[in-house]
Amino acid sequence: MSRQFLPRHLLIVTFAVPMMMGCRPKPLPAPVPERVELASPKEIDALREVYHKNYPESEIGVIIATKPEARLVAVGGIDVNKMAEGQIVTFIDSNQKTLGTGRIIRVLPDSVHVSVDPNTRRELVVGDLMVRF
């Protein structure tokens, strides 16, 4: 073998073989579902008190039903007389972390129906909180 042939041969093997084998991407790890902690009735009452001190017109309600496929939730535990269709609301978890927003689409005698913004941080569940400022 000539001296020129050997370096070329090594060069081809070094670059061609890995290219022919291809690079397989590593599979992504499965997403870990977020653990949802719900507020107790005492914690909700304490939050209401804090919010009323800082935002006297605020109302805090609790999600009592969800319809994720339609991006709708029902919220109870609020003074519906202070609610109006079209009002923007904020959803929070028990740690007061903002989950997203929504718009009240229907006011009922004991609850409201809210259209949930598609950019919520996670799917809302029964027990999450709604704040109307």
Backbone as JSON, one array per atom type, in Angstrom:
{
  "sequence": "MSRQFLPRHLLIVTFAVPMMMGCRPKPLPAPVPERVELASPKEIDALREVYHKNYPESEIGVIIATKPEARLVAVGGIDVNKMAEGQIVTFIDSNQKTLGTGRIIRVLPDSVHVSVDPNTRRELVVGDLMVRF",
  "N": [[0.83, -1.18, 0.0], [0.41, 2.2, -0.69], [1.77, 5.16, 0.77], [0.13, 7.38, 0.59], [-2.39, 6.36, 0.17], [-3.24, 5.19, 2.59], [-3.72, 7.34, 4.55], [-5.91, 8.58, 3.25], [-7.74, 6.51, 3.18], [-8.17, 6.1, 5.92], [-9.27, 8.56, 6.54], [-11.67, 8.53, 5.06], [-12.99, 6.35, 6.26], [-13.18, 7.32, 8.86], [-14.98, 9.5, 8.63], [-17.08, 8.72, 6.89], [-18.27, 6.31, 7.8], [-19.58, 6.91, 10.34], [-21.49, 8.72, 9.29], [-23.01, 7.11, 7.62], [-24.16, 5.42, 9.45], [-25.73, 7.08, 10.89], [-27.15, 9.43, 13.2], [-28.81, 8.85, 16.06], [-31.42, 10.45, 17.68], [-31.67, 11.05, 21.16], [-34.32, 9.7, 23.06], [-36.87, 11.84, 24.34], [-37.42, 12.53, 27.76], [-40.32, 11.39, 29.51], [-42.88, 13.75, 30.27], [-43.15, 14.98, 33.57], [-46.0, 14.83, 35.46], [-47.48, 17.7, 36.91], [-47.8, 18.11, 40.34], [-50.81, 18.71, 41.89], [-51.83, 20.78, 44.37], [-54.49, 21.4, 46.46], [-56.28, 24.11, 47.92], [-57.37, 24.38, 51.29], [-60.6, 24.89, 52.87], [-60.16, 26.74, 55.0], [-57.77, 27.95, 54.2], [-58.61, 29.15, 51.84], [-60.44, 31.03, 52.84], [-58.64, 32.63, 54.29], [-57.08, 33.6, 52.18], [-59.03, 35.09, 50.84], [-59.47, 37.11, 52.71], [-56.95, 38.4, 52.76], [-56.78, 39.27, 50.08], [-59.03, 40.97, 49.97], [-58.19, 43.01, 51.66], [-56.05, 44.11, 50.22], [-57.11, 44.46, 47.66], [-59.98, 45.77, 47.54], [-62.3, 45.33, 45.97], [-62.09, 42.78, 45.04], [-62.85, 39.33, 44.31], [-62.87, 35.97, 45.25], [-63.23, 32.79, 43.97], [-64.02, 29.26, 43.75], [-63.13, 26.66, 41.56], [-65.63, 24.55, 40.5], [-66.43, 22.76, 38.62], [-65.24, 21.32, 35.55], [-64.72, 21.51, 32.04], [-62.69, 20.46, 30.04], [-62.31, 19.93, 27.24], [-63.85, 21.84, 26.02], [-62.75, 24.07, 27.0], [-63.82, 25.3, 29.32], [-64.89, 26.34, 32.57], [-66.71, 26.02, 35.66], [-67.44, 28.19, 38.31], [-67.81, 28.53, 41.74], [-68.89, 29.71, 45.02], [-68.75, 32.46, 45.23], [-69.75, 35.94, 45.21], [-72.21, 36.34, 43.13], [-73.55, 38.59, 42.35], [-71.71, 40.53, 42.0], [-70.46, 39.88, 39.71], [-70.03, 39.93, 36.14], [-70.88, 39.31, 32.75], [-68.23, 39.0, 30.43], [-66.22, 40.01, 32.04], [-62.78, 39.91, 32.9], [-60.86, 37.38, 34.41], [-58.55, 35.88, 36.75], [-56.79, 32.86, 37.15], [-55.56, 30.98, 39.86], [-53.33, 28.87, 41.77], [-53.23, 26.96, 44.86], [-51.0, 28.04, 46.04], [-50.95, 30.6, 45.24], [-49.92, 30.97, 42.74], [-49.96, 32.13, 39.49], [-52.05, 30.73, 37.07], [-53.35, 31.22, 34.7], [-55.67, 33.04, 32.58], [-59.11, 34.06, 32.11], [-62.45, 34.55, 30.77], [-65.53, 35.69, 31.92], [-68.44, 34.16, 30.87], [-71.03, 33.56, 31.43], [-73.41, 34.3, 33.89], [-74.79, 32.77, 36.6], [-77.38, 31.92, 39.07], [-75.93, 30.88, 41.29], [-73.3, 30.53, 40.57], [-70.61, 31.04, 38.14], [-69.88, 30.76, 34.67], [-66.89, 30.25, 32.95], [-64.84, 31.06, 30.25], [-61.84, 29.63, 29.41], [-58.6, 30.86, 28.85], [-56.53, 29.73, 26.18], [-53.8, 29.66, 26.75], [-53.18, 28.79, 29.31], [-51.18, 27.75, 32.09], [-51.31, 25.13, 32.95], [-53.7, 22.43, 32.79], [-56.77, 23.32, 34.19], [-58.2, 22.36, 37.33], [-60.81, 20.95, 39.4], [-61.17, 22.75, 42.33], [-59.06, 24.5, 41.98], [-58.42, 28.05, 42.06], [-60.25, 31.1, 41.33], [-59.76, 34.47, 40.64], [-61.25, 37.59, 40.73], [-60.51, 40.8, 40.07]],
  "CA": [[0.0, 0.0, 0.0], [1.18, 3.43, -0.74], [1.61, 5.99, 1.95], [-0.97, 8.31, 0.34], [-3.65, 5.63, 0.22], [-3.59, 4.93, 3.98], [-4.41, 8.48, 5.17], [-7.22, 8.78, 2.61], [-8.6, 5.42, 3.63], [-8.55, 6.39, 7.31], [-10.13, 9.73, 6.5], [-12.99, 8.08, 4.58], [-13.59, 5.52, 7.3], [-13.46, 8.17, 10.02], [-16.14, 10.36, 8.42], [-18.17, 8.07, 6.16], [-18.98, 5.28, 8.59], [-20.58, 7.52, 11.23], [-22.56, 9.33, 8.51], [-23.88, 6.05, 7.12], [-24.88, 4.87, 10.58], [-26.7, 8.07, 11.32], [-27.18, 9.78, 14.61], [-30.16, 8.69, 16.6], [-31.66, 11.37, 18.8], [-32.08, 10.41, 22.41], [-35.74, 9.97, 23.32], [-37.13, 12.81, 25.38], [-38.05, 11.92, 28.93], [-41.76, 11.66, 29.63], [-43.1, 14.87, 31.17], [-43.63, 14.62, 34.9], [-47.19, 15.63, 35.74], [-47.36, 18.6, 38.04], [-48.64, 17.73, 41.48], [-51.75, 19.79, 42.18], [-52.25, 20.87, 45.77], [-55.69, 22.23, 46.57], [-56.4, 24.89, 49.15], [-58.43, 23.98, 52.21], [-61.55, 26.0, 53.09], [-59.53, 27.75, 55.85], [-56.79, 28.67, 53.38], [-59.37, 30.01, 50.91], [-60.95, 32.17, 53.62], [-57.49, 33.5, 54.59], [-56.75, 34.3, 50.93], [-60.07, 36.11, 50.6], [-59.22, 38.22, 53.63], [-55.76, 39.13, 52.27], [-57.11, 39.95, 48.82], [-59.95, 42.08, 50.25], [-57.41, 44.11, 52.24], [-55.24, 44.73, 49.17], [-57.99, 44.77, 46.51], [-61.32, 45.71, 48.16], [-63.34, 44.86, 45.05], [-61.75, 41.44, 44.54], [-63.67, 38.17, 44.66], [-62.2, 34.69, 45.02], [-64.12, 31.65, 43.87], [-63.4, 27.95, 43.6], [-63.62, 25.91, 40.4], [-66.47, 23.43, 40.95], [-66.59, 21.83, 37.5], [-64.42, 21.66, 34.39], [-65.0, 20.87, 30.75], [-61.43, 20.82, 29.36], [-62.4, 19.9, 25.78], [-64.48, 23.09, 25.57], [-62.03, 25.13, 27.7], [-64.78, 25.97, 30.19], [-64.97, 25.96, 33.98], [-67.76, 26.64, 36.48], [-66.83, 28.69, 39.54], [-68.77, 28.82, 42.79], [-68.33, 30.3, 46.24], [-68.52, 33.89, 44.98], [-70.94, 36.78, 45.16], [-72.51, 36.48, 41.7], [-74.06, 39.93, 42.08], [-70.57, 41.36, 41.63], [-69.9, 39.32, 38.48], [-70.7, 40.33, 34.91], [-70.34, 38.68, 31.54], [-67.16, 39.75, 29.79], [-65.14, 40.35, 32.96], [-61.56, 39.1, 32.85], [-60.51, 36.82, 35.71], [-57.27, 35.2, 36.82], [-56.81, 31.59, 37.86], [-54.37, 30.74, 40.66], [-53.36, 27.63, 42.53], [-53.28, 27.19, 46.31], [-49.81, 28.81, 46.41], [-51.15, 31.9, 44.59], [-49.17, 31.01, 41.48], [-50.89, 32.39, 38.39], [-52.17, 29.64, 36.1], [-53.84, 31.76, 33.44], [-56.79, 33.97, 32.65], [-60.33, 33.65, 31.44], [-63.48, 35.59, 30.63], [-66.85, 35.22, 32.36], [-69.35, 34.13, 29.74], [-72.4, 33.38, 31.88], [-73.61, 34.45, 35.33], [-75.93, 31.98, 37.06], [-77.75, 32.31, 40.43], [-74.98, 30.46, 42.32], [-71.96, 30.31, 40.0], [-70.36, 31.65, 36.84], [-69.17, 29.94, 33.69], [-65.75, 31.03, 32.48], [-64.07, 30.56, 29.12], [-60.44, 29.63, 29.82], [-57.62, 31.21, 27.83], [-55.77, 28.54, 25.79], [-52.41, 29.73, 27.19], [-53.01, 28.5, 30.73], [-49.95, 27.04, 32.4], [-51.69, 23.72, 33.02], [-55.15, 22.24, 32.76], [-57.39, 23.66, 35.47], [-58.89, 21.25, 37.98], [-61.74, 21.3, 40.46], [-60.43, 23.15, 43.51], [-58.24, 25.67, 41.68], [-59.11, 29.29, 42.44], [-60.44, 32.17, 40.36], [-59.75, 35.79, 41.26], [-61.75, 38.71, 39.93], [-60.0, 42.01, 40.75]],
  "C": [[0.87, 1.24, 0.0], [0.89, 4.26, 0.5], [0.45, 6.98, 1.78], [-2.32, 7.61, 0.5], [-4.14, 5.46, 1.67], [-4.27, 6.14, 4.64], [-5.78, 8.74, 4.55], [-8.2, 7.74, 3.11], [-9.08, 5.67, 5.07], [-9.51, 7.58, 7.38], [-11.55, 9.35, 6.09], [-13.69, 7.27, 5.66], [-14.01, 6.38, 8.49], [-14.74, 8.99, 9.83], [-17.32, 9.66, 7.77], [-18.95, 7.09, 7.0], [-19.97, 5.91, 9.56], [-21.75, 8.15, 10.47], [-23.53, 8.27, 8.0], [-24.71, 5.46, 8.25], [-25.95, 5.83, 11.07], [-26.61, 8.33, 12.81], [-28.61, 9.65, 15.09], [-30.34, 9.69, 17.74], [-32.08, 10.58, 20.03], [-33.56, 10.7, 22.62], [-35.89, 10.95, 24.47], [-37.77, 12.11, 26.58], [-39.53, 12.29, 28.98], [-41.95, 12.82, 30.6], [-43.65, 14.39, 32.51], [-44.85, 15.47, 35.19], [-46.99, 16.47, 37.0], [-48.31, 18.15, 39.14], [-49.51, 18.92, 41.86], [-52.15, 19.71, 43.65], [-53.42, 21.84, 45.84], [-55.73, 22.92, 47.92], [-57.56, 24.36, 49.99], [-59.41, 25.15, 52.36], [-60.96, 27.11, 53.97], [-58.54, 28.6, 55.05], [-57.5, 29.6, 52.39], [-59.91, 31.23, 51.64], [-59.82, 33.15, 53.95], [-57.08, 34.27, 53.34], [-57.76, 35.39, 50.63], [-59.82, 37.34, 51.46], [-58.04, 39.07, 53.15], [-56.09, 39.91, 51.0], [-58.05, 41.13, 49.06], [-59.23, 43.27, 50.87], [-56.66, 44.87, 51.15], [-56.06, 45.18, 47.96], [-59.43, 44.68, 46.99], [-62.43, 45.18, 47.26], [-63.13, 43.42, 44.57], [-62.74, 40.39, 45.06], [-62.85, 36.92, 44.35], [-63.24, 33.59, 45.04], [-63.33, 30.38, 43.65], [-63.99, 27.26, 42.38], [-64.36, 24.68, 40.92], [-66.72, 22.41, 39.86], [-65.72, 22.29, 36.35], [-64.92, 20.91, 33.17], [-63.8, 21.21, 29.85], [-61.54, 20.85, 27.84], [-63.03, 21.15, 25.22], [-63.79, 24.31, 26.18], [-62.97, 25.98, 28.55], [-64.64, 25.46, 31.62], [-66.18, 26.64, 34.6], [-67.11, 27.0, 37.81], [-67.93, 29.05, 40.52], [-68.09, 29.47, 43.97], [-68.02, 31.77, 46.09], [-69.84, 34.64, 45.05], [-71.24, 37.06, 43.69], [-73.06, 37.85, 41.36], [-72.94, 40.9, 41.69], [-69.91, 40.9, 40.34], [-70.7, 39.81, 37.28], [-70.06, 39.61, 33.73], [-69.3, 39.6, 30.91], [-66.03, 40.13, 30.72], [-63.97, 39.37, 32.81], [-61.23, 38.65, 34.27], [-59.15, 36.13, 35.6], [-57.44, 33.91, 37.61], [-55.49, 31.42, 38.59], [-54.48, 29.38, 41.33], [-53.33, 27.96, 44.02], [-52.08, 27.98, 46.82], [-49.82, 30.21, 45.79], [-50.31, 32.07, 43.34], [-50.18, 31.16, 40.34], [-50.86, 31.23, 37.39], [-52.59, 30.14, 34.73], [-54.98, 32.71, 33.67], [-58.0, 33.38, 31.96], [-61.3, 34.82, 31.38], [-64.82, 34.99, 31.05], [-67.79, 35.29, 31.17], [-70.81, 33.95, 30.16], [-72.45, 33.5, 33.4], [-74.91, 33.72, 35.68], [-76.27, 32.39, 38.5], [-76.72, 31.95, 41.51], [-73.56, 30.25, 41.82], [-71.82, 31.1, 38.71], [-69.67, 30.62, 35.96], [-68.09, 30.82, 33.08], [-65.09, 30.3, 31.32], [-62.6, 30.73, 29.46], [-59.54, 29.95, 28.63], [-56.79, 29.97, 27.46], [-54.32, 28.54, 26.27], [-52.23, 29.48, 28.68], [-51.8, 27.61, 30.93], [-50.16, 25.54, 32.5], [-53.19, 23.64, 32.96], [-55.71, 22.53, 34.15], [-58.15, 22.46, 36.01], [-59.86, 21.78, 39.02], [-60.92, 21.59, 41.72], [-59.45, 24.29, 43.25], [-59.08, 26.92, 41.95], [-59.19, 30.29, 41.29], [-60.47, 33.48, 41.13], [-60.29, 36.8, 40.27], [-61.34, 39.96, 40.69], [-60.95, 43.16, 40.62]]
}
